[in-house]
Amino acid sequence: MIGDNVDIGSQCVLVRGILHDTCVGNGVKIGNLVNVGHNCTIADRAWITTGVVICGRTVIERDVKIAAGACIKDKVWIGAEAQIGLGTVVTKDVPVGAKMFGVPAQPLRTMRRV
């Protein structure tokens, strides 16, 4: 299911759900070459840039920003308004409003809000 006012870049893959639908909320922006795994949920106004890989059964809450080249492990929950930095590898759940960066992802307290 894809919501209203969604932009999806070129050469993206959104894998159809197996047990549940893969859902993309309203106002979501997805850059080029993004791979979204099966049974994922991307809530309203999420912003996902080029080259991001999101593995199966991941939940991305509203207003999340994910920078280019990030990789999100399967079955991870990313809280609302979180920010994931360039090339970050997320292996664990991310709290609401957290700013994560690195391999593996670590909280970054100095990242400015975009």
Summary of the structure (lengths in Angstrom):
residues: 114
radius of gyration: 12.6
end to end distance: 28.1
largest distance: 39.4
contacts: 380
relative contact order: 0.14
helix: 0%
strand: 31%
